[in-house]
Amino acid sequence: MRKVTGPLQGIRIVDMTSVLMGPFATQILADYGADVIKIESAEGDLLRLGGALRNPGMGSLYLQTNRNKRSVVLDAKMAAGRASLLALCADAEVFVSNIRPAAMKRLDLSYEDVKAVNPGIIYVSLVGYGQDGPYKDRPAYDDLIQGITAIPSLIGRTQHGDPQYVPITLADKVAGLSAAHAILAALVYKGRTGTGQSVEVPMFEIMSQFVLTDHMGGQCFDPPIGPAGYNRLLSPDRRPYQTRDGFISALVYTDEHWRRFFELIGRPEEFHGSPMFHDHATRTRSYDEVYRFIAKEMKTKTTGEWQDAFERHDIPWAPTHSVEDLIDDPHLRAVELLQTIDHPTEGRLRMIAPPIKFGATPASIYRHPPSLGEHTAEVLGELARATAASAPASTRQVTESL
């Protein structure tokens, strides 16, 4: 184990989450230095089976979302397991779960139950739908949340085809990011006041905000002044442009970009002669025609020729990478986003490093993704030693069975 240097050193998080939304959130906090104790059943997190595997229970999706954590196997359905879990919570700042609140209540692990052993606990429930609404008991997975928040229909609309999911676990990770910053906000409040609280993080509402920020359109006003949707994002020609030998991503957006683009193609008079090009307000009403015009021009040169031309004329562009291209991108190599570590059972691993840079308290990869239950004896041993002499009566009662 390397030295922990992140800004959350000293913060303990008991993490009773599985699959992706919760583990993605708690890995961010672990990267920042928090001591994240991952609670697993004897079967382990289902995500351990996800992606490429060298050994059972250590799939690539699990490996990329669970480093810097310690794995403890407990059966919260049994009295001894519940007692151990409560004892861990008594010594933690944060408890996170993605088990349905009704099930947590049946396990006697509700907010009130955990608060009884730690009045200052930050108790975080990751849920599919807010518990005050009629969908509160519905199952929630990334595909389902994408569907109900209109993402597949938006893609189908732009492609004049059937609805399609985004081919990444978008809802899980956006909600996971929201969970991470919600936990940080609660920690700031606790630091100022000493007061913990319950926090609900609902996927549906978070992704609805994510989509509707772009697409409220005329429905933003009461009464509405037009349909929902943002026409630039919904144009079927808003896509990487096909060149003579491939594709390129480019954005000719501002008036100055457009002036330079017409200079680049040798027809500057067309820019000044057509309001659809030299007037931003007119362009915003004509995105389909604007994108089609660019698409036609882009087929006249190779990708390399357009890259050189855009560089000379200071027009924004980027390569249209494949996943393999992204992994080998020279900028990502320079900033060391992908780092190689040695794992005791999985050999050499390429891990995605924390992308955010802290000047004084750098985030880092300091602990390999744990095998199932790798730290059970270590963590419970630490807990027993720490509480044996000085724990309050309530904590001594729940730790007697350790």
C-alpha atoms as a printed R data frame, in Angstrom:
    type eleno elety resid chain resno       x       y       z
1   ATOM     1    CA   MET     A     1   0.000   0.000   0.000
2   ATOM     2    CA   ARG     A     2   1.264   3.466  -0.931
3   ATOM     3    CA   LYS     A     3   0.971   6.534   1.283
4   ATOM     4    CA   VAL     A     4  -2.485   8.137   1.372
5   ATOM     5    CA   THR     A     5  -2.247  11.829   0.460
6   ATOM     6    CA   GLY     A     6  -5.753  12.901  -0.572
7   ATOM     7    CA   PRO     A     7  -7.818  15.665   1.060
8   ATOM     8    CA   LEU     A     8 -10.249  13.222   2.737
9   ATOM     9    CA   GLN     A     9  -7.628  11.487   4.905
10  ATOM    10    CA   GLY     A    10  -9.185  10.549   8.237
11  ATOM    11    CA   ILE     A    11 -12.748  10.249   6.869
12  ATOM    12    CA   ARG     A    12 -14.206   6.759   7.169
13  ATOM    13    CA   ILE     A    13 -17.023   5.659   4.851
14  ATOM    14    CA   VAL     A    14 -18.937   2.418   5.304
15  ATOM    15    CA   ASP     A    15 -19.975   1.464   1.781
16  ATOM    16    CA   MET     A    16 -22.851  -0.996   1.444
17  ATOM    17    CA   THR     A    17 -23.320  -0.461  -2.295
18  ATOM    18    CA   SER     A    18 -22.915  -2.723  -5.290
19  ATOM    19    CA   VAL     A    19 -22.862  -2.706  -9.093
20  ATOM    20    CA   LEU     A    20 -21.944   0.759 -10.421
21  ATOM    21    CA   MET     A    21 -23.630   3.937  -9.158
22  ATOM    22    CA   GLY     A    22 -22.529   3.516  -5.536
23  ATOM    23    CA   PRO     A    23 -19.081   2.018  -6.131
24  ATOM    24    CA   PHE     A    24 -18.301   4.751  -8.695
25  ATOM    25    CA   ALA     A    25 -19.220   7.415  -6.117
26  ATOM    26    CA   THR     A    26 -17.266   5.856  -3.257
27  ATOM    27    CA   GLN     A    27 -14.204   5.220  -5.413
28  ATOM    28    CA   ILE     A    28 -14.024   8.967  -6.074
29  ATOM    29    CA   LEU     A    29 -14.056   9.559  -2.314
30  ATOM    30    CA   ALA     A    30 -11.507   6.791  -1.767
31  ATOM    31    CA   ASP     A    31  -9.265   8.381  -4.422
32  ATOM    32    CA   TYR     A    32  -9.506  11.573  -2.372
33  ATOM    33    CA   GLY     A    33  -8.131   9.691   0.631
34  ATOM    34    CA   ALA     A    34 -11.214   8.457   2.501
35  ATOM    35    CA   ASP     A    35 -11.009   5.046   4.181
36  ATOM    36    CA   VAL     A    36 -13.809   3.289   2.280
37  ATOM    37    CA   ILE     A    37 -14.849  -0.038   3.789
38  ATOM    38    CA   LYS     A    38 -16.723  -2.009   1.148
39  ATOM    39    CA   ILE     A    39 -19.320  -4.308   2.726
40  ATOM    40    CA   GLU     A    40 -20.040  -7.398   0.626
41  ATOM    41    CA   SER     A    41 -22.092 -10.536   1.004
42  ATOM    42    CA   ALA     A    42 -20.447 -13.932   0.723
43  ATOM    43    CA   GLU     A    43 -21.362 -13.922  -2.983
44  ATOM    44    CA   GLY     A    44 -19.693 -10.563  -3.538
45  ATOM    45    CA   ASP     A    45 -20.636  -7.507  -5.560
46  ATOM    46    CA   LEU     A    46 -22.401  -8.580  -8.776
47  ATOM    47    CA   LEU     A    47 -20.125  -6.233 -10.729
48  ATOM    48    CA   ARG     A    48 -17.223  -8.560  -9.930
49  ATOM    49    CA   LEU     A    49 -18.554 -10.625 -12.849
50  ATOM    50    CA   GLY     A    50 -18.682  -7.688 -15.284
51  ATOM    51    CA   GLY     A    51 -16.343  -7.245 -18.231
52  ATOM    52    CA   ALA     A    52 -13.160  -9.125 -19.046
53  ATOM    53    CA   LEU     A    53 -11.934 -11.570 -16.382
54  ATOM    54    CA   ARG     A    54  -8.580 -13.208 -15.714
55  ATOM    55    CA   ASN     A    55  -9.831 -14.806 -12.481
56  ATOM    56    CA   PRO     A    56 -13.372 -15.325 -11.150
57  ATOM    57    CA   GLY     A    57 -14.797 -12.385  -9.244
58  ATOM    58    CA   MET     A    58 -12.302  -9.843 -10.554
59  ATOM    59    CA   GLY     A    59 -13.899  -8.486 -13.735
60  ATOM    60    CA   SER     A    60 -12.626  -5.349 -15.426
61  ATOM    61    CA   LEU     A    61 -15.665  -3.242 -14.470
62  ATOM    62    CA   TYR     A    62 -15.170  -4.136 -10.818
63  ATOM    63    CA   LEU     A    63 -11.442  -3.409 -10.998
64  ATOM    64    CA   GLN     A    64 -12.001   0.068 -12.462
65  ATOM    65    CA   THR     A    65 -14.518   1.119  -9.781
66  ATOM    66    CA   ASN     A    66 -13.261  -0.373  -6.519
67  ATOM    67    CA   ARG     A    67  -9.594   0.455  -6.037
68  ATOM    68    CA   ASN     A    68  -8.466   2.245  -2.852
69  ATOM    69    CA   LYS     A    69 -11.125   0.376  -0.823
70  ATOM    70    CA   ARG     A    70 -11.049  -2.401   1.750
71  ATOM    71    CA   SER     A    71 -13.424  -5.355   1.297
72  ATOM    72    CA   VAL     A    72 -15.206  -6.824   4.321
73  ATOM    73    CA   VAL     A    73 -17.632  -9.750   4.066
74  ATOM    74    CA   LEU     A    74 -20.612  -9.487   6.438
75  ATOM    75    CA   ASP     A    75 -24.089 -10.989   6.400
76  ATOM    76    CA   ALA     A    76 -26.317  -8.141   7.557
77  ATOM    77    CA   LYS     A    77 -29.276 -10.519   7.742
78  ATOM    78    CA   MET     A    78 -27.647 -12.293  10.670
79  ATOM    79    CA   ALA     A    79 -27.445 -10.765  14.156
80  ATOM    80    CA   ALA     A    80 -23.646 -10.955  14.322
81  ATOM    81    CA   GLY     A    81 -23.222  -9.379  10.890
82  ATOM    82    CA   ARG     A    82 -25.656  -6.585  11.698
83  ATOM    83    CA   ALA     A    83 -23.873  -5.915  14.998
84  ATOM    84    CA   SER     A    84 -20.518  -5.682  13.232
85  ATOM    85    CA   LEU     A    85 -21.959  -3.349  10.608
86  ATOM    86    CA   LEU     A    86 -23.416  -1.049  13.265
87  ATOM    87    CA   ALA     A    87 -20.116  -1.049  15.112
88  ATOM    88    CA   LEU     A    88 -18.347   0.053  11.936
89  ATOM    89    CA   CYS     A    89 -20.938   2.798  11.463
90  ATOM    90    CA   ALA     A    90 -20.397   3.955  15.038
91  ATOM    91    CA   ASP     A    91 -16.803   4.755  14.077
92  ATOM    92    CA   ALA     A    92 -17.564   6.309  10.656
93  ATOM    93    CA   GLU     A    93 -18.558   9.676   9.255
94  ATOM    94    CA   VAL     A    94 -20.622   8.297   6.352
95  ATOM    95    CA   PHE     A    95 -22.763   5.237   5.650
96  ATOM    96    CA   VAL     A    96 -23.824   4.643   2.024
97  ATOM    97    CA   SER     A    97 -26.290   2.048   0.756
98  ATOM    98    CA   ASN     A    98 -28.116   1.324  -2.504
99  ATOM    99    CA   ILE     A    99 -30.427  -1.236  -0.914
100 ATOM   100    CA   ARG     A   100 -34.068  -0.159  -1.035
101 ATOM   101    CA   PRO     A   101 -35.063   1.799   2.078
102 ATOM   102    CA   ALA     A   102 -37.895  -0.632   2.862
103 ATOM   103    CA   ALA     A   103 -35.414  -3.524   2.879
104 ATOM   104    CA   MET     A   104 -33.007  -1.572   5.076
105 ATOM   105    CA   LYS     A   105 -35.834  -0.964   7.523
106 ATOM   106    CA   ARG     A   106 -36.581  -4.702   7.632
107 ATOM   107    CA   LEU     A   107 -32.905  -5.302   8.406
108 ATOM   108    CA   ASP     A   108 -33.102  -2.774  11.267
109 ATOM   109    CA   LEU     A   109 -30.549  -0.666   9.403
110 ATOM   110    CA   SER     A   110 -32.663   2.405   8.707
111 ATOM   111    CA   TYR     A   111 -31.380   5.922   9.341
112 ATOM   112    CA   GLU     A   112 -32.881   5.872  12.826
113 ATOM   113    CA   ASP     A   113 -31.215   2.523  13.587
114 ATOM   114    CA   VAL     A   114 -27.771   3.718  12.490
115 ATOM   115    CA   LYS     A   115 -28.257   7.130  14.077
116 ATOM   116    CA   ALA     A   116 -28.876   5.383  17.392
117 ATOM   117    CA   VAL     A   117 -25.239   4.215  17.479
118 ATOM   118    CA   ASN     A   118 -23.803   7.335  15.808
119 ATOM   119    CA   PRO     A   119 -25.902  10.513  16.121
120 ATOM   120    CA   GLY     A   120 -23.550  12.387  13.779
121 ATOM   121    CA   ILE     A   121 -23.667   9.857  10.933
122 ATOM   122    CA   ILE     A   122 -24.255  10.988   7.340
123 ATOM   123    CA   TYR     A   123 -26.637   8.289   6.084
124 ATOM   124    CA   VAL     A   124 -26.824   8.199   2.289
125 ATOM   125    CA   SER     A   125 -29.514   6.277   0.396
126 ATOM   126    CA   LEU     A   126 -28.906   5.764  -3.313
127 ATOM   127    CA   VAL     A   127 -32.315   5.097  -4.827
128 ATOM   128    CA   GLY     A   128 -33.841   4.790  -8.269
129 ATOM   129    CA   TYR     A   129 -36.686   7.183  -7.555
130 ATOM   130    CA   GLY     A   130 -37.371   9.693  -4.805
131 ATOM   131    CA   GLN     A   131 -39.184   8.036  -1.934
132 ATOM   132    CA   ASP     A   132 -41.952  10.652  -1.848
133 ATOM   133    CA   GLY     A   133 -43.211   9.734  -5.328
134 ATOM   134    CA   PRO     A   134 -45.338   6.938  -6.818
135 ATOM   135    CA   TYR     A   135 -42.318   5.253  -8.468
136 ATOM   136    CA   LYS     A   136 -40.478   4.764  -5.179
137 ATOM   137    CA   ASP     A   137 -40.576   0.946  -5.291
138 ATOM   138    CA   ARG     A   138 -39.721   0.525  -8.963
139 ATOM   139    CA   PRO     A   139 -36.453  -1.215  -9.916
140 ATOM   140    CA   ALA     A   140 -33.815   1.089 -11.373
141 ATOM   141    CA   TYR     A   141 -31.006   0.135 -13.714
142 ATOM   142    CA   ASP     A   142 -29.017   2.283 -16.111
143 ATOM   143    CA   ASP     A   143 -31.017   1.158 -19.168
144 ATOM   144    CA   LEU     A   144 -34.335   1.821 -17.439
145 ATOM   145    CA   ILE     A   145 -33.324   5.272 -16.207
146 ATOM   146    CA   GLN     A   146 -31.995   6.212 -19.653
147 ATOM   147    CA   GLY     A   147 -35.336   5.141 -21.104
148 ATOM   148    CA   ILE     A   148 -37.580   6.991 -18.689
149 ATOM   149    CA   THR     A   149 -35.522  10.195 -18.993
150 ATOM   150    CA   ALA     A   150 -35.999  10.300 -22.790
151 ATOM   151    CA   ILE     A   151 -32.368   9.692 -23.768
152 ATOM   152    CA   PRO     A   152 -33.083   6.819 -26.224
153 ATOM   153    CA   SER     A   153 -35.945   8.755 -27.824
154 ATOM   154    CA   LEU     A   154 -33.712  11.800 -28.270
155 ATOM   155    CA   ILE     A   155 -31.106   9.664 -30.025
156 ATOM   156    CA   GLY     A   156 -33.770   8.056 -32.204
157 ATOM   157    CA   ARG     A   157 -35.156  11.476 -33.060
158 ATOM   158    CA   THR     A   158 -31.797  12.783 -34.230
159 ATOM   159    CA   GLN     A   159 -31.150   9.653 -36.305
160 ATOM   160    CA   HIS     A   160 -34.699   9.317 -37.708
161 ATOM   161    CA   GLY     A   161 -34.721   5.796 -36.300
162 ATOM   162    CA   ASP     A   162 -35.668   3.684 -33.335
163 ATOM   163    CA   PRO     A   163 -34.753   4.722 -29.783
164 ATOM   164    CA   GLN     A   164 -31.238   3.699 -28.699
165 ATOM   165    CA   TYR     A   165 -29.417   3.672 -25.389
166 ATOM   166    CA   VAL     A   166 -26.141   5.563 -24.998
167 ATOM   167    CA   PRO     A   167 -23.476   2.810 -25.081
168 ATOM   168    CA   ILE     A   168 -22.014   3.759 -21.705
169 ATOM   169    CA   THR     A   169 -23.534   3.430 -18.234
170 ATOM   170    CA   LEU     A   170 -24.440   7.109 -18.320
171 ATOM   171    CA   ALA     A   171 -27.165   7.232 -15.658
172 ATOM   172    CA   ASP     A   172 -25.188   5.198 -13.125
173 ATOM   173    CA   LYS     A   173 -22.105   7.384 -13.410
174 ATOM   174    CA   VAL     A   174 -23.887  10.748 -13.538
175 ATOM   175    CA   ALA     A   175 -25.873   9.755 -10.446
176 ATOM   176    CA   GLY     A   176 -22.660   8.461  -8.854
177 ATOM   177    CA   LEU     A   177 -20.977  11.820  -9.414
178 ATOM   178    CA   SER     A   178 -23.995  13.499  -7.830
179 ATOM   179    CA   ALA     A   179 -23.775  11.148  -4.857
180 ATOM   180    CA   ALA     A   180 -20.099  11.981  -4.384
181 ATOM   181    CA   HIS     A   181 -20.667  15.729  -4.313
182 ATOM   182    CA   ALA     A   182 -23.739  15.316  -2.070
183 ATOM   183    CA   ILE     A   183 -21.600  13.396   0.436
184 ATOM   184    CA   LEU     A   184 -18.924  16.079   0.286
185 ATOM   185    CA   ALA     A   185 -21.543  18.781   0.888
186 ATOM   186    CA   ALA     A   186 -22.895  16.891   3.911
187 ATOM   187    CA   LEU     A   187 -19.340  16.503   5.241
188 ATOM   188    CA   VAL     A   188 -18.783  20.265   4.920
189 ATOM   189    CA   TYR     A   189 -21.989  20.912   6.876
190 ATOM   190    CA   LYS     A   190 -21.002  18.386   9.516
191 ATOM   191    CA   GLY     A   191 -17.583  19.996   9.770
192 ATOM   192    CA   ARG     A   192 -19.204  23.370  10.476
193 ATOM   193    CA   THR     A   193 -21.962  22.199  12.830
194 ATOM   194    CA   GLY     A   194 -21.111  18.685  14.020
195 ATOM   195    CA   THR     A   195 -24.515  17.543  12.724
196 ATOM   196    CA   GLY     A   196 -25.094  14.513  10.536
197 ATOM   197    CA   GLN     A   197 -28.166  13.916   8.397
198 ATOM   198    CA   SER     A   198 -29.906  11.565   6.012
199 ATOM   199    CA   VAL     A   199 -29.294  12.152   2.288
200 ATOM   200    CA   GLU     A   200 -31.380  10.715  -0.561
201 ATOM   201    CA   VAL     A   201 -29.787  10.497  -4.027
202 ATOM   202    CA   PRO     A   202 -32.441   9.550  -6.657
203 ATOM   203    CA   MET     A   203 -31.281   8.465 -10.139
204 ATOM   204    CA   PHE     A   204 -34.479   9.438 -11.977
205 ATOM   205    CA   GLU     A   205 -34.599  12.982 -10.673
206 ATOM   206    CA   ILE     A   206 -30.851  13.504 -11.238
207 ATOM   207    CA   MET     A   207 -30.999  12.300 -14.829
208 ATOM   208    CA   SER     A   208 -34.201  14.277 -15.449
209 ATOM   209    CA   GLN     A   209 -32.304  17.417 -14.452
210 ATOM   210    CA   PHE     A   210 -29.402  16.329 -16.665
211 ATOM   211    CA   VAL     A   211 -31.666  15.985 -19.730
212 ATOM   212    CA   LEU     A   212 -34.105  18.837 -19.137
213 ATOM   213    CA   THR     A   213 -31.380  21.437 -18.585
214 ATOM   214    CA   ASP     A   214 -30.796  21.174 -22.352
215 ATOM   215    CA   HIS     A   215 -34.272  20.342 -23.545
216 ATOM   216    CA   MET     A   216 -36.847  22.361 -21.591
217 ATOM   217    CA   GLY     A   217 -36.968  24.743 -24.560
218 ATOM   218    CA   GLY     A   218 -40.226  26.656 -24.810
219 ATOM   219    CA   GLN     A   219 -41.578  24.610 -21.885
220 ATOM   220    CA   CYS     A   220 -39.271  26.646 -19.640
221 ATOM   221    CA   PHE     A   221 -41.918  29.372 -19.619
222 ATOM   222    CA   ASP     A   222 -45.325  29.307 -17.941
223 ATOM   223    CA   PRO     A   223 -47.422  29.212 -20.045
224 ATOM   224    CA   PRO     A   224 -45.166  27.509 -22.617
225 ATOM   225    CA   ILE     A   225 -44.029  29.578 -25.597
226 ATOM   226    CA   GLY     A   226 -42.973  26.598 -27.714
227 ATOM   227    CA   PRO     A   227 -42.110  22.913 -27.728
228 ATOM   228    CA   ALA     A   228 -39.499  21.205 -25.587
229 ATOM   229    CA   GLY     A   229 -36.096  20.480 -27.106
230 ATOM   230    CA   TYR     A   230 -32.953  22.339 -28.173
231 ATOM   231    CA   ASN     A   231 -32.770  22.334 -31.960
232 ATOM   232    CA   ARG     A   232 -28.972  22.444 -32.241
233 ATOM   233    CA   LEU     A   233 -28.626  19.231 -30.236
234 ATOM   234    CA   LEU     A   234 -31.527  17.600 -32.090
235 ATOM   235    CA   SER     A   235 -30.257  18.282 -35.612
236 ATOM   236    CA   PRO     A   236 -29.701  14.923 -37.373
237 ATOM   237    CA   ASP     A   237 -26.529  16.349 -38.945
238 ATOM   238    CA   ARG     A   238 -24.932  17.189 -35.588
239 ATOM   239    CA   ARG     A   239 -22.418  14.373 -35.710
240 ATOM   240    CA   PRO     A   240 -18.759  13.829 -36.588
241 ATOM   241    CA   TYR     A   241 -18.218  14.961 -40.154
242 ATOM   242    CA   GLN     A   242 -17.243  12.489 -42.850
243 ATOM   243    CA   THR     A   243 -14.116  13.474 -44.756
244 ATOM   244    CA   ARG     A   244 -12.637  11.953 -47.892
245 ATOM   245    CA   ASP     A   245 -10.903   9.262 -45.827
246 ATOM   246    CA   GLY     A   246 -12.493   9.178 -42.376
247 ATOM   247    CA   PHE     A   247 -14.213  11.376 -39.798
248 ATOM   248    CA   ILE     A   248 -13.431  14.484 -37.765
249 ATOM   249    CA   SER     A   249 -15.211  16.307 -34.946
250 ATOM   250    CA   ALA     A   250 -15.390  20.063 -35.555
251 ATOM   251    CA   LEU     A   251 -17.465  22.977 -34.316
252 ATOM   252    CA   VAL     A   252 -17.914  26.060 -36.476
253 ATOM   253    CA   TYR     A   253 -19.928  28.053 -33.940
254 ATOM   254    CA   THR     A   254 -19.182  31.742 -33.411
255 ATOM   255    CA   ASP     A   255 -19.367  34.502 -36.035
256 ATOM   256    CA   GLU     A   256 -15.571  34.553 -36.132
257 ATOM   257    CA   HIS     A   257 -15.410  30.790 -36.664
258 ATOM   258    CA   TRP     A   258 -17.756  31.131 -39.613
259 ATOM   259    CA   ARG     A   259 -15.786  33.997 -41.157
260 ATOM   260    CA   ARG     A   260 -12.614  31.924 -40.923
261 ATOM   261    CA   PHE     A   261 -14.349  28.833 -42.319
262 ATOM   262    CA   PHE     A   262 -15.450  30.678 -45.461
263 ATOM   263    CA   GLU     A   263 -11.938  32.055 -45.859
264 ATOM   264    CA   LEU     A   264 -10.619  28.509 -45.507
265 ATOM   265    CA   ILE     A   265 -12.862  27.199 -48.319
266 ATOM   266    CA   GLY     A   266 -12.052  30.223 -50.491
267 ATOM   267    CA   ARG     A   267 -15.527  31.811 -50.561
268 ATOM   268    CA   PRO     A   268 -15.472  34.715 -48.061
269 ATOM   269    CA   GLU     A   269 -18.160  36.614 -49.942
270 ATOM   270    CA   GLU     A   270 -20.738  33.930 -49.096
271 ATOM   271    CA   PHE     A   271 -20.276  34.599 -45.392
272 ATOM   272    CA   HIS     A   272 -21.159  38.283 -45.780
273 ATOM   273    CA   GLY     A   273 -23.883  37.634 -48.339
274 ATOM   274    CA   SER     A   274 -26.007  35.193 -46.341
275 ATOM   275    CA   PRO     A   275 -27.552  36.002 -42.939
276 ATOM   276    CA   MET     A   276 -27.842  32.260 -42.277
277 ATOM   277    CA   PHE     A   277 -24.063  32.246 -41.842
278 ATOM   278    CA   HIS     A   278 -22.975  35.662 -40.587
279 ATOM   279    CA   ASP     A   279 -25.829  36.218 -38.095
280 ATOM   280    CA   HIS     A   280 -25.871  33.999 -35.004
281 ATOM   281    CA   ALA     A   281 -29.595  34.451 -34.336
282 ATOM   282    CA   THR     A   282 -30.406  33.284 -37.866
283 ATOM   283    CA   ARG     A   283 -28.063  30.314 -37.575
284 ATOM   284    CA   THR     A   284 -29.796  29.163 -34.398
285 ATOM   285    CA   ARG     A   285 -33.045  28.879 -36.374
286 ATOM   286    CA   SER     A   286 -31.389  27.008 -39.239
287 ATOM   287    CA   TYR     A   287 -29.138  24.391 -37.644
288 ATOM   288    CA   ASP     A   288 -30.211  21.596 -39.992
289 ATOM   289    CA   GLU     A   289 -29.209  23.617 -43.055
290 ATOM   290    CA   VAL     A   290 -26.024  24.868 -41.390
291 ATOM   291    CA   TYR     A   291 -24.825  21.393 -40.424
292 ATOM   292    CA   ARG     A   292 -25.690  19.995 -43.876
293 ATOM   293    CA   PHE     A   293 -23.654  22.762 -45.512
294 ATOM   294    CA   ILE     A   294 -20.591  21.920 -43.414
295 ATOM   295    CA   ALA     A   295 -21.074  18.183 -43.958
296 ATOM   296    CA   LYS     A   296 -21.025  18.657 -47.728
297 ATOM   297    CA   GLU     A   297 -17.836  20.745 -47.594
298 ATOM   298    CA   MET     A   298 -16.051  18.305 -45.273
299 ATOM   299    CA   LYS     A   299 -16.171  15.540 -47.882
300 ATOM   300    CA   THR     A   300 -13.855  17.550 -50.152
301 ATOM   301    CA   LYS     A   301 -10.660  17.062 -48.076
302 ATOM   302    CA   THR     A   302  -8.971  14.303 -46.100
303 ATOM   303    CA   THR     A   303  -9.066  14.222 -42.303
304 ATOM   304    CA   GLY     A   304  -5.431  15.302 -42.120
305 ATOM   305    CA   GLU     A   305  -6.012  18.208 -44.489
306 ATOM   306    CA   TRP     A   306  -8.935  19.442 -42.378
307 ATOM   307    CA   GLN     A   307  -6.901  19.115 -39.178
308 ATOM   308    CA   ASP     A   308  -4.145  21.269 -40.663
309 ATOM   309    CA   ALA     A   309  -6.646  23.790 -42.033
310 ATOM   310    CA   PHE     A   310  -8.526  24.095 -38.741
311 ATOM   311    CA   GLU     A   311  -5.266  24.575 -36.858
312 ATOM   312    CA   ARG     A   312  -4.209  27.385 -39.218
313 ATOM   313    CA   HIS     A   313  -7.584  29.137 -38.997
314 ATOM   314    CA   ASP     A   314  -8.113  28.539 -35.240
315 ATOM   315    CA   ILE     A   315 -11.387  26.619 -35.674
316 ATOM   316    CA   PRO     A   316 -12.194  24.111 -32.875
317 ATOM   317    CA   TRP     A   317 -11.706  20.465 -33.827
318 ATOM   318    CA   ALA     A   318 -10.869  17.114 -32.263
319 ATOM   319    CA   PRO     A   319 -10.177  13.641 -33.609
320 ATOM   320    CA   THR     A   320 -13.086  11.219 -33.726
321 ATOM   321    CA   HIS     A   321 -11.498   8.494 -31.613
322 ATOM   322    CA   SER     A   322 -12.337   4.847 -31.292
323 ATOM   323    CA   VAL     A   323 -12.110   3.438 -27.766
324 ATOM   324    CA   GLU     A   324  -8.700   2.013 -28.655
325 ATOM   325    CA   ASP     A   325  -7.590   5.441 -29.900
326 ATOM   326    CA   LEU     A   326  -8.751   7.005 -26.640
327 ATOM   327    CA   ILE     A   327  -6.763   4.525 -24.561
328 ATOM   328    CA   ASP     A   328  -3.631   5.376 -26.564
329 ATOM   329    CA   ASP     A   329  -4.224   9.140 -26.791
330 ATOM   330    CA   PRO     A   330  -0.925  11.066 -26.423
331 ATOM   331    CA   HIS     A   331  -2.444  13.678 -24.111
332 ATOM   332    CA   LEU     A   332  -3.736  11.001 -21.732
333 ATOM   333    CA   ARG     A   333  -0.258   9.433 -21.774
334 ATOM   334    CA   ALA     A   334   1.329  12.789 -20.941
335 ATOM   335    CA   VAL     A   335  -0.977  13.460 -17.973
336 ATOM   336    CA   GLU     A   336  -0.697   9.787 -16.881
337 ATOM   337    CA   LEU     A   337  -4.440   9.179 -16.698
338 ATOM   338    CA   LEU     A   338  -3.796   5.474 -17.283
339 ATOM   339    CA   GLN     A   339  -1.391   4.056 -14.718
340 ATOM   340    CA   THR     A   340  -0.049   0.531 -14.375
341 ATOM   341    CA   ILE     A   341  -0.129  -1.173 -10.977
342 ATOM   342    CA   ASP     A   342   0.758  -4.645  -9.701
343 ATOM   343    CA   HIS     A   343  -2.139  -6.680  -8.300
344 ATOM   344    CA   PRO     A   344  -1.449  -9.708  -6.069
345 ATOM   345    CA   THR     A   345  -3.817 -11.990  -8.019
346 ATOM   346    CA   GLU     A   346  -4.515 -10.178 -11.313
347 ATOM   347    CA   GLY     A   347  -0.958  -9.274 -12.282
348 ATOM   348    CA   ARG     A   348  -0.274  -5.989 -14.077
349 ATOM   349    CA   LEU     A   349  -3.349  -3.770 -14.390
350 ATOM   350    CA   ARG     A   350  -3.940  -0.535 -16.305
351 ATOM   351    CA   MET     A   351  -6.016   1.646 -14.005
352 ATOM   352    CA   ILE     A   352  -7.763   4.934 -14.744
353 ATOM   353    CA   ALA     A   353  -6.133   7.376 -12.345
354 ATOM   354    CA   PRO     A   354  -7.990  10.192 -10.523
355 ATOM   355    CA   PRO     A   355  -8.377  12.918 -13.178
356 ATOM   356    CA   ILE     A   356  -8.618  15.863 -10.765
357 ATOM   357    CA   LYS     A   357  -5.375  17.430  -9.554
358 ATOM   358    CA   PHE     A   358  -4.996  18.738  -5.982
359 ATOM   359    CA   GLY     A   359  -1.875  20.853  -5.444
360 ATOM   360    CA   ALA     A   360  -1.426  20.196  -1.727
361 ATOM   361    CA   THR     A   361  -3.269  16.898  -1.235
362 ATOM   362    CA   PRO     A   362  -2.941  14.847  -4.434
363 ATOM   363    CA   ALA     A   363  -5.409  12.057  -5.099
364 ATOM   364    CA   SER     A   364  -3.754   8.788  -6.063
365 ATOM   365    CA   ILE     A   365  -4.019   5.046  -6.494
366 ATOM   366    CA   TYR     A   366  -2.663   3.746  -3.211
367 ATOM   367    CA   ARG     A   367  -4.455   0.413  -2.753
368 ATOM   368    CA   HIS     A   368  -5.286  -2.271  -5.336
369 ATOM   369    CA   PRO     A   369  -8.919  -3.327  -5.935
370 ATOM   370    CA   PRO     A   370  -9.564  -5.862  -3.175
371 ATOM   371    CA   SER     A   371 -10.412  -9.507  -3.547
372 ATOM   372    CA   LEU     A   372 -13.644 -10.562  -1.873
373 ATOM   373    CA   GLY     A   373 -13.316 -10.201   1.902
374 ATOM   374    CA   GLU     A   374  -9.601  -9.421   1.666
375 ATOM   375    CA   HIS     A   375  -9.716  -7.032   4.625
376 ATOM   376    CA   THR     A   376 -12.382  -8.608   6.850
377 ATOM   377    CA   ALA     A   377 -10.010  -9.720   9.599
378 ATOM   378    CA   GLU     A   378  -7.953  -6.523   9.359
379 ATOM   379    CA   VAL     A   379 -10.900  -4.119   9.610
380 ATOM   380    CA   LEU     A   380 -12.797  -5.996  12.330
381 ATOM   381    CA   GLY     A   381  -9.578  -6.438  14.272
382 ATOM   382    CA   GLU     A   382  -8.934  -2.683  14.131
383 ATOM   383    CA   LEU     A   383 -12.495  -2.056  15.263
384 ATOM   384    CA   ALA     A   384 -12.278  -4.437  18.220
385 ATOM   385    CA   ARG     A   385  -9.023  -2.911  19.423
386 ATOM   386    CA   ALA     A   386 -10.254   0.662  19.022
387 ATOM   387    CA   THR     A   387 -13.529   0.145  20.855
388 ATOM   388    CA   ALA     A   388 -12.472  -2.263  23.594
389 ATOM   389    CA   ALA     A   389 -11.365   0.374  26.090
390 ATOM   390    CA   SER     A   390 -13.166   3.592  25.276
391 ATOM   391    CA   ALA     A   391 -16.388   2.931  23.351
392 ATOM   392    CA   PRO     A   392 -19.654   4.280  24.781
393 ATOM   393    CA   ALA     A   393 -22.058   1.781  26.218
394 ATOM   394    CA   SER     A   394 -24.221   1.615  23.079
395 ATOM   395    CA   THR     A   395 -21.194   0.786  20.935
396 ATOM   396    CA   ARG     A   396 -19.849  -1.798  23.406
397 ATOM   397    CA   GLN     A   397 -23.158  -3.609  23.167
398 ATOM   398    CA   VAL     A   398 -23.027  -3.957  19.381
399 ATOM   399    CA   THR     A   399 -19.326  -4.913  19.342
400 ATOM   400    CA   GLU     A   400 -19.564  -7.671  21.914
401 ATOM   401    CA   SER     A   401 -20.232 -10.207  19.171
402 ATOM   402    CA   LEU     A   402 -17.142  -9.273  17.086
